[in-house]
Amino acid sequence: MANDEAHQIDEVVRRLANRHPAVAADTVARVVHEAHQRFSDSHIRDFIPLLVERIAAKTLTAAAT
């Protein structure tokens, strides 16, 4: 994973932790990193942080309801 992508994934964790304050930060990080692992074999990486954020946000929202 490129440093830029790692930084973007860290930003996703921060945004989602702020958006879901009732969820423990380590849980948010785990959900984001699990979503990120889905794309480990992808060759085109430009939109992976966006896709990871969408997947993780849906997972966190579903868990909260």
C-alpha positions in Angstrom: 0.0 0.0 0.0 1.4 3.4 -1.0 1.9 6.0 1.7 -0.7 8.2 0.2 -3.3 5.5 0.3 -2.4 4.6 3.9 -2.9 8.3 4.8 -6.2 8.3 3.0 -7.3 5.2 4.9 -6.3 6.8 8.2 -8.4 9.8 7.2 -11.4 7.5 6.5 -11.0 6.0 10.0 -11.0 9.6 11.5 -14.0 10.7 9.5 -16.1 7.6 10.3 -15.1 7.7 14.0 -16.4 11.3 14.1 -19.5 10.3 12.3 -20.1 7.3 14.6 -19.1 8.6 18.1 -21.1 5.8 19.8 -18.8 3.2 18.2 -15.4 2.5 19.8 -12.5 3.9 17.7 -10.8 0.6 17.5 -14.0 -1.0 16.1 -14.2 1.7 13.5 -10.6 1.1 12.6 -11.2 -2.7 12.4 -14.2 -2.2 10.1 -12.3 0.1 7.8 -9.3 -2.2 7.6 -11.5 -5.2 6.9 -13.1 -3.3 4.1 -9.7 -2.2 2.8 -8.5 -5.8 2.7 -11.2 -6.6 0.2 -9.2 -4.6 -2.3 -5.7 -6.1 -1.6 -5.4 -7.7 -5.0 -6.7 -4.7 -7.0 -4.3 -3.2 -9.4 -6.1 0.1 -10.0 -6.0 1.8 -6.6 -7.3 5.3 -7.3 -10.8 4.9 -5.8 -10.1 2.4 -3.1 -10.3 4.8 -0.2 -13.6 6.1 -1.4 -15.0 2.5 -1.8 -13.6 1.5 1.6 -15.3 4.5 3.2 -18.7 3.6 1.6 -18.5 0.0 2.6 -17.3 0.8 6.2 -20.0 3.5 6.6 -22.7 1.1 5.5 -21.4 -1.6 7.9 -21.2 0.8 10.8 -24.7 2.3 10.1 -26.2 -1.2 9.8 -24.6 -2.3 13.1 -26.0 0.8 14.9 -29.6 0.1 13.8 
